[in-house]
Amino acid sequence: MNMPHGGTHDEGHTCHGPGYASPLEAMKADREKVLYTVALYDGTGVEAPGYLATIDVDPASPTYSQVIYRTAMPNIGDELHHFGWNACSSCHGDEHKARRYLIIPGFHSSRIHIVDTQDQRAPRLHKVIEPEEIKARTNLSAPHSVHCLADGHVMISMLGDAEGNAPGGFLLLDEDFNIAGRWEKTSDGMPFNYDFWYQPRHNVMVSSELGAPKTYMPGFNLDDVGAGLYGRRIHFWDWKERHIVQSVDLGEEGLIPLEVRFHHNPDSTHGYVGAALSSTLWHWSKPNGKWTVEKSLGIPPVEVEGWPFPVPSLITDLLISMDDRYLYLSNWLHGDIRQYDISDASQPKLTGQVWCGGVLGKSAPVNGNQLRGGPQMLQLSLDGKRLYVTNSLLSSWDNQFYPDLAHNGSYLLQVDCDTERGGLKINPNFYVDFGREPAGPARAHEMRYPGGDCTSDIWV
């Protein structure tokens, strides 16, 4: 069958299904030419549906650094957020599968959109799964992280029940994007849910905790933290048996653990989670048959005039390069992106830093544009040399901490990464201004490429 661009081509051989044979093979892939990001109008006053924006990221193209297509969703108020593929490198070797469909949930509406990217530069809406069906059949709401599974299913972490209460669970879609039920046999021991990543060679999945949709959707209230309404644990699941086998309470230094990332090497037991509110990075591994978790680094809060408390850096996203050498994280409130050498997995070494907005006032303009908001979602090129950045977190939280975003829209930046000596530098020739969108200023969030990326592909 004809594969979408980005399928693996071994020398002298044809395609062997979606994705790549290994992370190191992925690093040899062609440079990305198209990038997808969700754009939304929630909390801006613009009454228009969110959409999938297709961005030209080919420097040789006349439309470089521009939105070249907008695939609109059918409804207003979805809060498009995280999204993922129907197939990735976990399906490599199955020539009947293709990385063709994007699964784009509405974090607020609980509606799930399936978008066909067969025409990579002009994706089209394929199917919509309505929230009423999801809630009636699974008692779940608030879809967040999307991962494809090797058996053809798509798995989505859900943060609430039908009423918006914790803990939520995990939704499964079949290959035709029909609801197949819930993944977990039991959610005992999981007070909250958020992100997840699985590593099948070690029969493990790791999940993290945010809070109930009823808690975080209206905005952030520090009193809710003291009341125990936000998470502080990570959970290790038996991947085959689908239940928690070990939970680790990160304590006051691990409040609101968000993104979880394993090494890309499927033989590795090393992984990380960033605790947003405590601004700490935690490392896990399995040295003696049991999962151990330790704090790897902490970023101190900073006194800022006008703030009633020292401002935390707020680590909101992190990812790992395909060769497992560098870890990148974003500090949404302080305004910096950091590059760490993790050659020694338990001892991250700071090798690069760049400022992209934030409340500390250390950011410089890019191509004449003042950077509002703070760096949030990250996506790294497969070869590890280009880091893409957007600045919207959640519309209600944006309006609380960066109210200008509602009137000025998001940016999309590209940061050059020195992968030999370390170092970060903003590319002055790339700036996508979502403040100039046709229907009005929009917020941009997570990003994907047609050929796969550093936060969607898993190897089995």
Buried (B, 14 or more C-beta within 10 A) or exposed (E): EEBBBBBBBEEEEEBBBBBBBBBEBBBEBEBBBBBBBBBBBBBBEBEBBBBBBBBBBBEEEEEBBEBBBBBEBEBBBBBBBBBBBBBBBBBBBBBEBBBBBBBBBBBBBBBBBBBBBEEBEEBEBBBBBEBEBBBEBBBBBBBBBBBBBBEBBBBBBBBBBBEBBBBBBBBBBEBEBEBBEBBBEEBEBBBBBBBBBBBBEBEBBBBBBBBBBBBBBEBBBEEBBEEEBBBBBBBBBBBEEBBBBBBBEBEEEBBBBBBBBBBBBBEBBBBBBBBBBBBBBBBBBBEEEEBBBEBBBBBEBBEBEEEEEEBBBBBBBBBBBBBBBBBBBBBBBBBBBBBBBBEEBEEBBEBBBBBBBBBBEBBEEBEEEEBBBBBBBBBBBBBBBBBBBBBBBBBBBBBBBBEBBBEBBBBBBBBBBBBEEBBBEBBEEBBBBBBEBEBBBBBBBBBBBBBBBBBBBBBB
